[in-house]
Amino acid sequence: MTCACGHNHNAEPHECDSSGTPIALPTPMIALTGRLICNDTAQMMTALGLLPDHRDLSRAEPGNLRFDLWQDEDPMIWHLSELFRDDAAVAAHQARTADSPWGRDSAAITRDVSRAKVTPALRPEQRGDHDPIDHLLHIAFDGGAEAGLVRRLRADDDLSLSLVAVAAGTIVGHLALSPLGGDRPALALAPVAVHPAAQGLGIGSALIRAALDHAGAAPVVVLGDPAYYSRFGFRPADLTSPYAGPYLQMRGDLPKGAAIAHAPAFAAL
C-alpha cells in the first residue's frame, strides 16, 4: 500500500544475504540505517511533501548505491536504509542535503540513525536475487538488454554461474558464465556488471577472478576491452564465431579457428 508520498507501507526493501567471500576495498562502503521521527502533524506534512524529491536527488548522487525510505504503520515515523561508496560520498550527500529544501525545512524532525562500515562479499545468486540483479543490470548498462539476457539464460538452464557482489543487502555487482557449444567444453563470460557508484574499487576484478577460479581448466571466452581483460590472462582469440574480431578474447586453450556457439539467449541481443 502506498500513501501520497509514494513510500511503501509495511514493506521493507529487499535485504539479500550478504554472506560470502569478502572483497578488499581501498576504503569501506558506508551504510546508514535508522528512523526519521516526526513530533507533530506539521513535521509529518513536511516529510510527505519533501521526502520524494530528497529520495530522488539522493539516488542520483554519484556516490550513492541505495537510498530507501518507507513509512511505518505509525505515520509519524519513516525508516531509512542507505548505502554510499565511501566516507567522501556520505560527506557530499550531507553537504548537498544541508543546502536543499529538505535540509532547511526538516531540521526539527528527530533523526535516529546509525552508521556502519561495509565490506562487500561474493556469493552465488539466490532465488530472491533475481529482481535486484535485473535492477543492477539496468543501471550498469543503461537499458534492459543485459537483464533480459540473464533472465533467458536462467530460464534455459544455461547459467553455469551467476555470481553477485553484495554490500549491506544490496547487489552491487554481478557476473554470468554460460556454456559455449563446440568441440570442447568452454564457457562464455558475459555480462559483467558493477553499480556505477562502485566502479573502480576492484569489485569487477574480484568477480572475474572468482569466475575464472570456478571455471578451472575450462577455456573461458569474453567479448570486451583487451586492455582490461589482458590483466586476467585473456588474449586475442582466433575462433570461428559471429563475434570474431579484436574484442573476442580467450583464457585457456581452444584450437585455432575452432567454432564456438554462445547459448541461444545471446541471439536476442
Secondary structure by P-SEA (a helix, b strand, c coil): ccccccccccccccccccccbbbbccbbbbbbbbbbbbccaaaaaaaaccaaaaaaaaaacccccbbbbbbcccccbbbbbbbcccaaaaaaaaaaaaaccccccccccccbbbbbbbbbbbbcccccaaaaaaaaaaaaccccaaaaaaaaaaaacccccbbbbbcccccccbbbbbbbbccccccccccccccccccccaaaaaaaaaaaaaacccbbbbbcccccccccccccccccccccccccccccccccbbbbbcccccccc
